[in-house]
Amino acid sequence: MSDLKGNCLVAQSGGPTAVINASVCGVIQEALAHREIEGIYGAYNGILGVLKEELLDLRAEDPEAVEMLKSTPSAALGSCRHKLKNLAESRRDYERVLEVFKAHNIRYFFYIGGNDSMDTAAKLKDLSAQLGYEMAVMGVPKTIDNDLAFTDHCPGYGSVAKYIAVSAMEAGRDTESLYTFDTCAVLETMGRNAGWITAAAALARRYEEDAPHLVYVPEVSFSREKFIEDVRAVHAKYGRCFIAASEGMRWDNGRYVTEDHSALAKDSFGHAQLGGVAQVLKHIIEKELGLKTRWMMQGLTQRNAMHFASRTDRDEAWLCGAEAVRQAVSGVSGFMVTLERAPHGPYRVQTGLAKLEDVANGEKKLPREWMNEQGNFPTAEFLDYARPLIEGEVELPMAGGLPMFMRFRKEWLVPKCQPYKVG
């Protein structure tokens, strides 16, 4: 075990999920079991909360409220998309983070997030070593996109996969019942560069005639002509066509299907803000085939749908948070917890570790061989991969017919540093 004693800090970053709070719960509950960890704090709104010294005392929270994190969606501590640049460009911010850590004797830092969060955590580990401040830094994986390298899958993915599959089942039956009028439907899902979420719609197809009939992902270049023929063939066979399409679909030339010659709005990381691929496909179908088409976008509902979250996903999210603490107090630092699937037999996972800097610089896309030769539907290999991840349901506390979600009471730590302007 480590001889390092002090306080721990947990923070959340990036897009919320149905189970990211379960990871926070895992961190808190495991931290309570270790004498090396004294205070247990939470940063409000990710790394921004550290920069602003907005820290919560999580030991002051009711244990029942902490347990309810397992059934509360989104980011209970607040999240952010604030990305610290490299040490040369953002050294002032990194040094501010360490100033806050020193002031509150933070010796254990747990950052729950994706690639950018792991990059920030890696740089904090490096700078603390340069400045001689002893601290354990651990990453906890989180992303609905399932695109983090070095882990079999990511907490958050199983729940969104389940939600998308159910959405395809239900909307597909709607299209089937009205196929004499609304003969085609397009379901647009999240997924900028990776098609994991969209591919999960295929889990809905138990019978040949079930939706979805066609699935399009960013890993397979999109051809307008082939798409028209795909829809024509499906419609001729079933009298209807249900399509699942990723927001990040690209033309043969590599440009997003949603792009035009004008600049798209950008998010805080400089990425083009996507959306609207369903409308594009609707337009193509109606113009070229004359088939009445409806479209739907799940938007934020797909990533925070606690009412139909995967219990497997929830439990693994908790496991990753707890394992990060166990590893840190044993002397490990500079790694992200990973999930490793047993190669044979019934589905089971164990945890592993990957270097923060390796995760930050990696990206895991849907393997091309997990789409059929035509590039318009996932293979059995993908379905075998995804099915175990959606198993089980999360029991929600209910009141008045609606789920009850927790809120932190938010007992703030007294600031010890000068106010800081985040620029």
N, C-alpha and C positions, 0 to 999 in steps of 0.2 A: 504494500500500500504506500501511497505518497505521504511524505511528511509535510506537504504543503497544506496550510490551514488558512482559512479566510472565508470570505463571502463569495457566493456565486450569483451570476446574472444570466438570465435567459431573455432572448429577444426573438421576435418573428419578423420575417421580411418577405416581400413579394406578394403575389396574388394569394388571397385566402383559399382555404379548401374546407371540406366538410370535417377533416380530421386533424388539422394542424394543431388544434387545441389539445388533442389527446397527447401530442408530443410534449406540450408544455406540462400537462398533467404528469406524464412520465418523469420529466425532469424534476418537478417539485416533489412528488412522492418518493422518488429514489433519493433525492438530496436530503430529505428528512431522515433518512436511515444512516447517514454517514457523519461521523463526528468531525471529519475534516472540514465539513461545510457548516459554517455558522449562520450568517444571514443568507436568506434566499430572496433575491430581488428580481424584478421584471423591468425591462426597458419599455417605455411607452412609445409605440410607433417605431420599433426597430432601432437601427443605428442612429436615427434622428433623436430618439429619446436619450441615447447616451450622450450625443453631442450637446443636447439642451439640458442634460442632467435631470431628466424627468424619469425618476425611478420609483417603483412601487415596492412596498414591503409585502412579499407574498407569504411570509410566515404569519402575517396578521389575518390572512384569509381563513374563512371557515372551511374545515376539511370537507364538508359536504359540497360546498361550492367548488372546491378544487376537483372533487370527484365528478361533478357535473360538467367539467371541461370535456369529458369524454363524449358527451352528447350535445355539445354546443358547437355550432359551425362558425366559420369565419375566424378572424384573429382576435381573441379576447384581449390580448395585450396591445392591439393595434399593430398595423404593419406600415411599410413604406416601400417606395421604389427608389429611394435615395442611394445612389451608387458612389462609393468612394473610389476615386481614380487611383492611379499607381502612386507609390510612395513619394516619388519625386514631385508629382503635381499636387497631391493632397496631403503632404506630410503634416501640415498644420492641423488638419482634421484628425489624422491618426494620433498625433501627439495630444490633441484635446481628449480623444477617447481614453488614452492612457492616463491623462491627468485625472479624469473622472474615476477611472478604475482605481488609481492609487488613493484618491481621496476617500473612497468607500471600501478600500481593501478588497477589491474584486480580484480573486485569485482563480476563479473558474468562470469561463464564459462559454455559453452554449447558444449558437446561432442557428435558428431553424429557417431554412430557405433553399434556394436553388443555386445555380452556377454563380451568379453575382454575389450572393451571400457567402458562398464558400471562398470566393476570391477575397472579399473583405476580411473574413476570418483568417485566411492564410497570411495576409499582409499584417494584421494585428499580431499574429504569432511571431512573425519575423521582426517587427519593430520592437516588441517587448523584449525579445532576445537581444537585439542590438543595444537597447537601453538598460539591460540588466534587470528588468522587472520580471520576477518569476510568476508565471501564470499558465494555466492549462486552457487551451482553446479547442473546442470540439464543434463540429458541424453535425446538424441533424437534417436529413434529407426531407424535402417537401417540394412537390410540384405535381399538378394535375397532368402536365404534358408528358410525364414519364420519360423525360429526355436526359436525365442525369446519367453520366457514364459511371461505370464501375459498380453499379448496383443492379440486381435483377429487375427491380421495379421500384417505384417511388411511392411513399405514403401520399395519399390524395388521389392517385390514379384509379385505384380499384373502385372508389365511390363514384367518381365521375363516369367511369366506364359502365357501371351498373345503371346510373341515371340515364345515360345516353341510350343504352340498350332498351330500357323500359320505355323511353320516349319514342324510340323507333317502333316498338311493339304497338304502343297505343295509337300513335299518329298513323302508323301503317294500317291499322284496322279502320281508322276514320277514312283514309283514302280508299280502302277496299269497299267500304259501305257506300261511298259516293262516286265510284269509279265511272259511272255513266255520265257524270258531270265534271268533277275535278279528277281528271284521270292521272295526273302526275303530281308529285310532291317532292320538295327538296328540303332536307334537314341540314342546316349549317351548324358545324361544331367549332370549338376552339382548336387551335393547333397551327402555330405559325410555320414551323419548319419540320415538325414531326407529326406523323399521322396516327399515333397511338389512340387518341381519343376517338377519332372518326372511325377507325377500324373496329372499335368496341361495339359500334352499332350492329355489326354482323352477328354478335351474340344473340340478337333478337330472332334470328332466322332459324326456327325449329323445323319448319316445313318449307318445301321449295317455293311455294307461292307467297310465303311470309315476306314482309319488309325487313330489311332493305334489299332491293334487287341489285343496286349498284352502289359501290363505295369508292370514293376518290380521295387520295391522300397526297401530301406534298412530295413524297419520295418518288412518285411516278409522274412524269411530265404529262400535262393535260393537252389533248388534241381536240379541237372543236369538231373536226370531221368524225373522228372516232367516237366522240361522245354522242353525236347525233345518231350514229349507227347503233351504238349501245342502247340508247333509249328506244329507238325504233324497234329493235329486236325484242326487247323486254315487253314493250307495249303490245306488240303483235302476239306474244305468247300469253300474257296475262290480262290484257285489256287495261292495264294500269302500270305505273312505274314509280317506285319510291327510291329516292336517292339520298345517300348521306355524303356530305362534302365538307372538306376541311377549309377553314378560312384562308389557309396558306397555300392553296393549290396554285401551281405555276404552269404557264404556257411552255411550249417546247423551247422557247428562247430564254427561259429562266425567270421571266418577269411574272409577278403575281397576277392572277386572273383579274383581281380587282383593281389593278393599277391602270391609270391612264397617263397621259403625257404631263399632267399637272402634278405638283408635289403633293403627296398625301400628308395628312396630319401625322406628327411624330409623337411617340410617348417620351417619357423622361429619359429613356436610355438611347433615344435616337432611332428607335425601330419604327417602321411605318405602321400606323394603326390600321389593321385590316378589318374586314367585315363587308358584307355585301355580295359574297360569292353566290349565295342562294338566288339573289335577284338576277345576277348575270346568267346563271343556268336557266332560270325561269324564262328569261328573255330569249335565250337560244332555242329552248324547246318550243315556245309559242311561235317564234318567228319561223323556224325551220320545219317544224312538224305540225304546227297548228293544234297542239294539244293544250287544253286548259291546265294550268299548273299553279299550285300553291307553294309557298315557301315559309320556312319558320327558322328563327334563330333562338337558341336557348339562352344566350347571353350569360349573365352572372348566375342564373339559377342552376346551371349545370355544375358549377364548382362548389356551391355551398348547400347542396340539397341534403340536409341532415336527415330528412324524413325517410329517405331511402338509401342511406349510406351503407357501405359494406362493413360488416362486423370484422371481417378479416383485415380490411384496410385500417379500421379504427384500432384494432389490437396491435397491429404492426407499427402504427404511428406511435402508440404509447411505448412499445418496446424500444423503438429507436431513441426516444427521449431518455428513457431509463438507462439504456446501455451507454449512451454518451456520458452520463454521470458516472456509471461504474468504471468506465475506461479512464475517465479523467482522474478520479480519486486513486486509481491504481498507478498513475504516473504517465498516462498516455496524453499526448497533445499534438495538435496539427493534423487531425484526421477527421473524416466524416464517417459516421456509422453507415454501413451498407446492409442490404438484405441479400442473402445468398440462398438460392433454391436448391433443395436436395435433387440430384439428377435422376433418381429412380424412386419408384414407389409412390404412395400417397403424397399429396402436396404438404410440404413443411419447409420452413425457412430457419436459417440461423443468421446471426449477425456477423459482419466482417468490418474491415476498416479500409478506407482509401485516403490517400494524401489529399489534403484540401486543395493544393495547387493543381493536382491532376484532375480533380473533379471540375475545378473552375475552368479549365481549358478544354474540357471534353464535351461531347454532345452525342447522345445515343438516339439514332433515328430508327424508325421501323425498318427492319431488314427487307430489302426488295423481294427476297425469296418468300416472304410471308404475305405477299400479294400474288394473285394468280398471274398466269402468263399475259393475260389481257390487261392486267393492271387495274381491274375494276371491282375486285372483291378479295378479302383476306382469305388465306389458306387455312386448312385444318390445323397447321402448326401454330398459327397465331391464336386460333380459338382455344387450343389446348393450353397455351401460355396464359391467356386472359381469364378463362373460366374460374380458376380457383380464387382469383383476386376479388371477385364480386360476391363470394359466398357469405351468407349470414346477414342478419339484420340487427341494427342497433336499437335497443329498447329505449324509448324516450319518455321522460316524465311528462305527464300531460295535465292540463288544467283547462276546463271549458272547451274541450275538444281540440285544443291546440298544444303543441309542444312548449315546454318551459325551457328557456335557455338561461344560463348563469350570467352574472355580471360581477366583476371584481368590485370590492368596496373602495378600492383605490386609496390606500393609506400611503401618502407620498413620503419619500425620504427628504429630510431637510437638506437643501443644496449646500455644498461645501466649497464650490468653485465659483469663480466670477461668471456672470452671464456670457454666453457665447453666441455670436451671430453666424448662423449657417449660411455660407455663400455659395 
